[in-house]
Amino acid sequence: MLTAHSVDSKRWRVDSARTMDEDLPRPKGDAASALAKEALDSYSQDELAARIALLEAEIARVRAHRDKASAHRLAAEALFRSGGQ
């Protein structure tokens, strides 16, 4: 038996919409492209150093996510190759 607390239809709609949006192709003009076009002339040395540190941290975050996704995919492939045994 379902109760009002066991099904949250509004949350399901939000979650399913988010999933559908994630399946759509990303627009060509992503954040990295926008950053590459930005003029840097007005930045001080300290601001440039802070920007570099922020971008390096973002690169590390993306690499970690890529590695995690790759490991997950390899584990799934190994599971299906072995027949789940």
C-alpha positions in Angstrom: 0.0 0.0 0.0 1.3 3.4 -0.9 1.1 6.3 1.4 1.5 10.0 0.8 5.0 9.8 2.2 6.1 6.9 0.0 5.6 8.6 -3.4 6.5 12.2 -4.1 5.3 12.8 -7.6 6.7 16.4 -7.7 10.2 15.1 -6.9 9.9 12.4 -9.5 9.0 15.0 -12.2 12.0 17.1 -11.2 14.3 14.1 -11.2 13.0 12.7 -14.4 13.3 16.1 -16.1 16.8 16.4 -14.9 17.7 13.0 -16.3 16.1 13.9 -19.6 18.0 17.2 -19.8 21.3 15.3 -19.0 20.7 13.1 -22.0 20.5 16.1 -24.4 23.7 17.1 -26.2 25.5 20.0 -24.6 25.6 23.3 -26.4 28.7 23.9 -28.4 29.6 27.1 -26.5 30.6 25.6 -23.2 32.2 27.4 -20.2 35.7 26.5 -21.2 35.2 28.0 -24.7 33.8 31.2 -23.1 36.8 31.4 -20.8 39.3 31.0 -23.7 37.7 34.0 -25.4 37.9 36.3 -22.4 40.5 39.1 -22.6 43.0 38.9 -19.8 44.6 42.3 -20.2 42.7 43.8 -17.2 43.8 41.1 -14.7 46.6 41.7 -12.2 49.3 39.2 -11.6 47.6 38.1 -8.4 44.3 37.7 -10.2 45.9 35.7 -13.0 47.6 33.4 -10.4 44.3 32.9 -8.6 42.6 32.1 -11.9 45.3 29.6 -12.8 44.9 27.9 -9.4 41.1 27.7 -9.9 41.5 26.3 -13.4 44.1 23.7 -12.2 41.7 22.6 -9.5 38.9 22.3 -12.0 41.1 20.2 -14.3 42.0 17.9 -11.4 38.2 17.6 -10.6 37.4 16.7 -14.2 40.2 14.2 -14.4 39.1 12.5 -11.1 35.6 12.3 -12.5 36.8 10.9 -15.8 38.9 8.3 -14.0 36.0 7.3 -11.7 33.7 6.9 -14.7 36.3 4.9 -16.5 36.8 2.5 -13.6 33.1 2.1 -13.2 32.7 1.3 -16.9 35.6 -1.2 -16.7 34.0 -2.9 -13.7 30.7 -3.2 -15.5 32.4 -4.6 -18.6 34.3 -7.1 -16.5 31.1 -8.1 -14.7 29.2 -8.7 -18.0 32.2 -10.6 -19.5 32.3 -13.0 -16.6 28.6 -13.6 -16.8 28.0 -12.0 -13.4 29.8 -14.9 -11.6 
